[in-house]
Amino acid sequence: MKYINLYGNTIGRVLVLNLGVLAVLSCMLSYSTCTIYAGEIAFSLSVCTFLYVLSCSGSVTRLLGYSITAGIAFCFIYKYSDMFYPSLLYMANSFIEVLKRPYHLQLLTLPLPHTSYAVNQEPMLLLLIFILAAVFHVLIKNRAGCLIILLITIPGCFFGLYFNVLPNSHSLMSMAAFWLAVLIFLDKQFEKKAGFRAILAIAILFFSAGILQCVIPKANYVHPQFMKYIPQSLQNFLDTWLSPGGRATSLDDIRHGIQGHGHLGDMDTLTQTGRSIMHVQTSLHVDSCLYLRNYSGAVYNDNSWNDLPDTVYRQYNRLFNAYSPGAWYDQSVIMFESLDQDIRGQKELMSYLESGMSYSDMFSSRLFKIDHLFREQNQYFFPYNLDISSSGFKYDKAAKEEGLKVYQATAYDMPPRFDTIHSFIQEYGQYNKNISSYGYIENMYRNFVYTYYLQVPKGILGRFSKDFPIIQVQTEEERQQFITDLQQYFQNHYTYTRSPGRVPKGKDFVSYFLNESHAGYCTYFASAATLILRQAGIPARYVVGYAIPKQAVEAGSVMASDDGQPIHAFTVTDKQAHAWVEIYEDGWGWRPVDFTPGFMPKSTAGTGVQNHRKLQNNTNPDHTAQNHTDNRDKKSIPPVDTNKSPAEHKVFAVPQSHSSYLAFIAGILSIGGGAFLWRKYCSQRRQRLFAGDITAENQKDRMARLYAYMEKLAAYCGKERPEEMDYLCYAEYLQQNERCWNEVAIKTFIMIALKARFDTPETLREEEIMTALCIIQQMRQCLYHVLARRQRLIFTYFYRL
């Protein structure tokens, strides 16, 4: 204990200084590819210790030491400048590589000069350590310097938020510990035990963090919903107001991982700026969302979506040359054109659909117009069932013409059902040669679709199919039921998040999402659903574009068209960028299906998985999915109780979520209970100190404790008694130098305390006892009332005064 009293503050100051240097450096290097190694840590500790030893020397020695140190540093930098400059460029490039990723910024790395040695981070890193140590050593000595440290380090460590990059958890924890230590120094003006108390607080902080990580492992932790709101709101604010000019939009993020644009899962966060993209006018009816397509992926390989190669398409030249370019991108329009003047055919189609509506009410031509683009776009955005032909189309891919994509075209609404359209085409073809021709060629395209849009890489869905058996659907009813079940399964067992983190190297994007992370944004859900649907025998492809909610469409200004249809005019924003799935409906073409929670239609709770199990039992077991593992061990699939809710079928999911909540609640209760007990302990301790139970037997001990308490109050104010100062002179010193005690009779209290200590045979009178207690309480109250709220908490519960 004596050693701690003598050297605790010295060791504390050196360790806090070293912690600050390494924490700030680690936070800054989180935005780069550089790393701190053991050599840098040893160098930092040596520099901090050396600077503190110099500060404890005499004024002449200190000045001489600082001068020599600065001279050596400048000479070293000058002599080895050819090392520092390349090292600086090397570190700058490492920052550029990290900061340009989230926004896909076109930042060019700096060219490194040719040298005879390998350029690395070490020279510049050592220089930064020396500079930070010197600056912090000077600033941490007083209150103003501590404030400057806080003002510099907080924005310096979080500047990466501007680029949507966060420091790692270890760096943030170190910075929090350093700031806590600085706050202690700030409050105590660096009195002799501040360093020791700072180290104690840091140790408690790290110990508590370690306990929390053990109780709630990161892999199993699920944030309560209310804890997601604040960081998500902060991120929305930063994306909207602090995003760099010219940065990529969220559509660029979603397109990341298609046609050579990186790989899916190599970004931490989906960014949304909220900026305006285009202005749209349309009279289309919108059920839930208006989907504007931009790209559709056909082949999933190496964590990315790509088009089918042109060599495949060339085998079907006759098919794709049968109609104008773009016809097979939206072939439903061919049927509308074939029935344009055919009143009988229109009535027949409506009778097949059994909607009770007239053809003109459901399928009359609708306006779609993009009349303004707020930023240069080199891609088209098409709704479904659009009547448009362009040389930019090729096969059944999205159009890729250059230039601004402002256009106007005719579009049609979706039918209420799709299962009867193929029958209508087959049976009514004998009365309409255009319908007959369309039916013949559509059959060729359907064979093409079922050949190339059912491909699934081997091994991706094997583990997932044990929790959600993927059956082969045969009828339209089974198809719709399977889609509903999959939507509900995602809703119940997976979490939507814009910050899912990166997919570990060497892992498949879809497999990692389905089996391990269980969290992602629209790209994750759409990619996984596309492959699952294909495995079930449903042709599907991955699509990106904009999904404008019905409320946003209807909230736009309304105009009347020539035929009396209301035209909604609205602005599409960056936050409406989205990814979904297209499935092929025989006879009709591609239609959108959404699997992202919050976008998909709500289904009846508790029925989806049950119906899926029933459908599985009623399906012919001989029909297996393409690329599906037929020889898996059927004993590995436990029997399912159909009376249970869907969430109970995935046994391991519920305990994880519940354990996280229980651990979180237990942690809150533990912290609250600990705080309550500590508050009660401090209050009882103070009550015992000020109790009026002083007797002749205990007066010497009680008055000594009261006097020791008075010295603690004085030490808190930085007014400790020098050893050579007389007690009564010390009382006058406190009254004169501490403003809040100018009117307190400290001298009277000290005389009573001295009397109790040295005049043992004489018992203190009751009036003297009450006077001493009142003076001590007055000293505390006067000091307490001049403190700020934060200082009062530290004063009462940390220093226990």
Rosetta blueprint (number, residue, H / E / L):
1 M L
2 K H
3 Y H
4 I H
5 N H
6 L H
7 Y H
8 G H
9 N H
10 T H
11 I H
12 G H
13 R H
14 V H
15 L H
16 V H
17 L H
18 N H
19 L H
20 G H
21 V H
22 L H
23 A H
24 V H
25 L H
26 S H
27 C H
28 M H
29 L H
30 S L
31 Y L
32 S L
33 T L
34 C L
35 T L
36 I L
37 Y L
38 A H
39 G H
40 E H
41 I H
42 A H
43 F H
44 S H
45 L H
46 S H
47 V H
48 C H
49 T H
50 F H
51 L H
52 Y H
53 V H
54 L H
55 S H
56 C L
57 S L
58 G L
59 S H
60 V H
61 T H
62 R H
63 L H
64 L H
65 G H
66 Y H
67 S H
68 I H
69 T H
70 A H
71 G H
72 I H
73 A H
74 F H
75 C H
76 F H
77 I H
78 Y H
79 K H
80 Y L
81 S H
82 D H
83 M H
84 F H
85 Y H
86 P H
87 S H
88 L H
89 L H
90 Y H
91 M H
92 A H
93 N H
94 S H
95 F H
96 I H
97 E H
98 V H
99 L H
100 K L
101 R L
102 P L
103 Y L
104 H L
105 L L
106 Q L
107 L L
108 L L
109 T L
110 L L
111 P L
112 L L
113 P L
114 H L
115 T L
116 S L
117 Y L
118 A L
119 V L
120 N L
121 Q L
122 E H
123 P H
124 M H
125 L H
126 L H
127 L H
128 L H
129 I H
130 F H
131 I H
132 L H
133 A H
134 A H
135 V H
136 F H
137 H H
138 V H
139 L H
140 I L
141 K L
142 N L
143 R H
144 A H
145 G H
146 C H
147 L H
148 I H
149 I H
150 L H
151 L H
152 I H
153 T H
154 I H
155 P H
156 G H
157 C H
158 F L
159 F H
160 G H
161 L H
162 Y H
163 F H
164 N L
165 V L
166 L L
167 P L
168 N L
169 S H
170 H H
171 S H
172 L H
173 M H
174 S H
175 M H
176 A H
177 A H
178 F H
179 W H
180 L H
181 A H
182 V H
183 L H
184 I H
185 F H
186 L H
187 D H
188 K H
189 Q L
190 F L
191 E L
192 K L
193 K L
194 A H
195 G H
196 F H
197 R H
198 A H
199 I H
200 L H
201 A H
202 I H
203 A H
204 I H
205 L H
206 F H
207 F H
208 S H
209 A H
210 G H
211 I H
212 L H
213 Q H
214 C H
215 V H
216 I L
217 P L
218 K L
219 A L
220 N L
221 Y L
222 V L
223 H L
224 P L
225 Q H
226 F H
227 M H
228 K H
229 Y H
230 I H
231 P H
232 Q H
233 S H
234 L H
235 Q H
236 N H
237 F H
238 L H
239 D H
240 T H
241 W H
242 L L
243 S L
244 P L
245 G L
246 G L
247 R L
248 A L
249 T L
250 S H
251 L H
252 D H
253 D H
254 I H
255 R H
256 H L
257 G L
258 I E
259 Q L
260 G L
261 H L
262 G L
263 H L
264 L L
265 G L
266 D L
267 M L
268 D L
269 T L
270 L L
271 T L
272 Q L
273 T L
274 G L
275 R L
276 S E
277 I E
278 M E
279 H E
280 V E
281 Q E
282 T E
283 S L
284 L L
285 H L
286 V L
287 D L
288 S L
289 C E
290 L E
291 Y E
292 L E
293 R E
294 N E
295 Y E
296 S E
297 G E
298 A L
299 V E
300 Y E
301 N L
302 D L
303 N L
304 S L
305 W E
306 N E
307 D L
308 L L
309 P L
310 D H
311 T H
312 V H
313 Y H
314 R H
315 Q H
316 Y H
317 N H
318 R H
319 L H
320 F H
321 N L
322 A L
323 Y L
324 S L
325 P L
326 G L
327 A H
328 W H
329 Y H
330 D L
331 Q L
332 S H
333 V H
334 I H
335 M H
336 F H
337 E H
338 S H
339 L L
340 D L
341 Q L
342 D L
343 I H
344 R H
345 G H
346 Q H
347 K H
348 E H
349 L H
350 M H
351 S H
352 Y H
353 L H
354 E L
355 S L
356 G L
357 M L
358 S L
359 Y H
360 S H
361 D H
362 M H
363 F H
364 S L
365 S L
366 R E
367 L E
368 F E
369 K E
370 I E
371 D E
372 H E
373 L E
374 F L
375 R L
376 E L
377 Q L
378 N L
379 Q L
380 Y L
381 F L
382 F E
383 P L
384 Y L
385 N L
386 L E
387 D E
388 I L
389 S L
390 S L
391 S L
392 G L
393 F L
394 K L
395 Y L
396 D L
397 K L
398 A L
399 A L
400 K L
401 E L
402 E L
403 G L
404 L L
405 K L
406 V L
407 Y E
408 Q E
409 A E
410 T E
411 A E
412 Y L
413 D L
414 M L
415 P L
416 P L
417 R L
418 F L
419 D L
420 T L
421 I H
422 H H
423 S H
424 F H
425 I H
426 Q H
427 E H
428 Y H
429 G L
430 Q L
431 Y L
432 N L
433 K H
434 N H
435 I H
436 S H
437 S H
438 Y H
439 G H
440 Y H
441 I H
442 E H
443 N H
444 M H
445 Y H
446 R H
447 N H
448 F H
449 V H
450 Y H
451 T H
452 Y H
453 Y L
454 L L
455 Q L
456 V L
457 P L
458 K L
459 G L
460 I L
461 L L
462 G L
463 R L
464 F H
465 S H
466 K H
467 D H
468 F L
469 P L
470 I L
471 I L
472 Q L
473 V L
474 Q L
475 T L
476 E H
477 E H
478 E H
479 R H
480 Q H
481 Q H
482 F H
483 I H
484 T H
485 D H
486 L H
487 Q H
488 Q H
489 Y H
490 F H
491 Q H
492 N H
493 H H
494 Y L
495 T E
496 Y E
497 T L
498 R L
499 S L
500 P L
501 G L
502 R L
503 V L
504 P L
505 K L
506 G L
507 K L
508 D L
509 F H
510 V H
511 S H
512 Y H
513 F H
514 L H
515 N H
516 E H
517 S H
518 H L
519 A E
520 G E
521 Y L
522 C H
523 T H
524 Y H
525 F H
526 A H
527 S H
528 A H
529 A H
530 T H
531 L H
532 I H
533 L H
534 R H
535 Q H
536 A L
537 G L
538 I L
539 P L
540 A E
541 R E
542 Y E
543 V E
544 V E
545 G E
546 Y E
547 A E
548 I E
549 P E
550 K H
551 Q H
552 A H
553 V H
554 E H
555 A H
556 G L
557 S E
558 V E
559 M E
560 A E
561 S L
562 D L
563 D L
564 G L
565 Q L
566 P E
567 I E
568 H E
569 A E
570 F E
571 T E
572 V E
573 T E
574 D H
575 K H
576 Q H
577 A E
578 H E
579 A E
580 W E
581 V E
582 E E
583 I E
584 Y E
585 E E
586 D L
587 G L
588 W L
589 G E
590 W E
591 R E
592 P E
593 V E
594 D L
595 F L
596 T L
597 P L
598 G L
599 F L
600 M L
601 P L
602 K L
603 S L
604 T L
605 A L
606 G L
607 T L
608 G H
609 V H
610 Q H
611 N H
612 H H
613 R H
614 K H
615 L H
616 Q H
617 N H
618 N H
619 T L
620 N L
621 P L
622 D L
623 H L
624 T L
625 A L
626 Q L
627 N L
628 H L
629 T L
630 D L
631 N L
632 R L
633 D L
634 K H
635 K H
636 S H
637 I L
638 P L
639 P L
640 V L
641 D L
642 T L
643 N L
644 K L
645 S L
646 P H
647 A H
648 E H
649 H H
650 K L
651 V L
652 F L
653 A H
654 V H
655 P H
656 Q H
657 S H
658 H H
659 S H
660 S H
661 Y H
662 L H
663 A H
664 F H
665 I H
666 A H
667 G H
668 I H
669 L H
670 S H
671 I H
672 G H
673 G H
674 G H
675 A H
676 F H
677 L H
678 W H
679 R H
680 K H
681 Y H
682 C H
683 S H
684 Q H
685 R H
686 R H
687 Q H
688 R H
689 L H
690 F L
691 A L
692 G L
693 D L
694 I L
695 T L
696 A L
697 E L
698 N L
699 Q H
700 K H
701 D H
702 R H
703 M H
704 A H
705 R H
706 L H
707 Y H
708 A H
709 Y H
710 M H
711 E H
712 K H
713 L H
714 A H
715 A H
716 Y H
717 C L
718 G L
719 K L
720 E L
721 R L
722 P L
723 E L
724 E L
725 M L
726 D L
727 Y H
728 L H
729 C H
730 Y H
731 A H
732 E H
733 Y H
734 L H
735 Q H
736 Q H
737 N H
738 E L
739 R H
740 C H
741 W H
742 N L
743 E L
744 V L
745 A L
746 I H
747 K H
748 T H
749 F H
750 I H
751 M H
752 I H
753 A H
754 L H
755 K H
756 A H
757 R H
758 F H
759 D L
760 T L
761 P L
762 E L
763 T L
764 L L
765 R L
766 E H
767 E H
768 E H
769 I H
770 M H
771 T H
772 A H
773 L H
774 C H
775 I H
776 I H
777 Q H
778 Q H
779 M H
780 R H
781 Q H
782 C H
783 L H
784 Y H
785 H H
786 V L
787 L L
788 A L
789 R H
790 R H
791 Q H
792 R H
793 L H
794 I H
795 F H
796 T H
797 Y H
798 F H
799 Y L
800 R L
801 L L
